[in-house]
Amino acid sequence: MSQITTHVLDTTKGLPACSVPIRLYQQVAQGWLLLSQGVTNKDGRIAGLLADDMTLAAGTYRMHFDTKVYFDLMQEQSFYPYVDIVFSIDGSGSHYHIPLLLTAYGYSTYRGS
């Protein structure tokens, strides 16, 4: 399993959010380095965001969710065109799950399991 996983749920509909483009970045001295990208599947997940054998160094990372694409596909007006979740990892190789609970006018997140 990828060291970093995500799951996007449209809490208004009570369903996974399909077709949300996501990019994962690592903070480096020059700014943000793109590590990986993908689009959520029908279950609101991206299989293999990182290679299973890839272990990230301790540091700060950012997951960018392009929520406007999703809401445009749903033909819904929304307030937030994207959501950036910035988080730190300890370099131990632990698994990090970054869920996004999404509505057209709000969102929340937490460290999942």
Phi, psi and omega in degrees: 000145176301141180297328178241126178233165179213163179208126180248124179242132173273101187286344174292318181270341185071031184226157173299148177265108181270146174075029175270115175290136181227139175234138178250128182238154171246136177283127177233172183305324183274357182136235183240130179256122178290124179259322187197161175205159179186185181229137182295145179271190184294344177264005180076019183237165172240116177285130175068045177303321173235156175299143183303328183267006181274126177245123182277147177287158174303142179158194183252136183229160180223132174251122183254118180255119180273080187290335179299320178302313181299309183292327174298318177297325179278357183056046179238140173284143178220164184264323183257113180289338176204163175232128173250125175247117181255132184213161180246143174238157187265356178082007182279351184089004179300157176277138177236122177250124184245090179277151175234120174260120196235138166228172181294338184232019178185168177201161173212163181209169178196168174276113180273188181239000000 
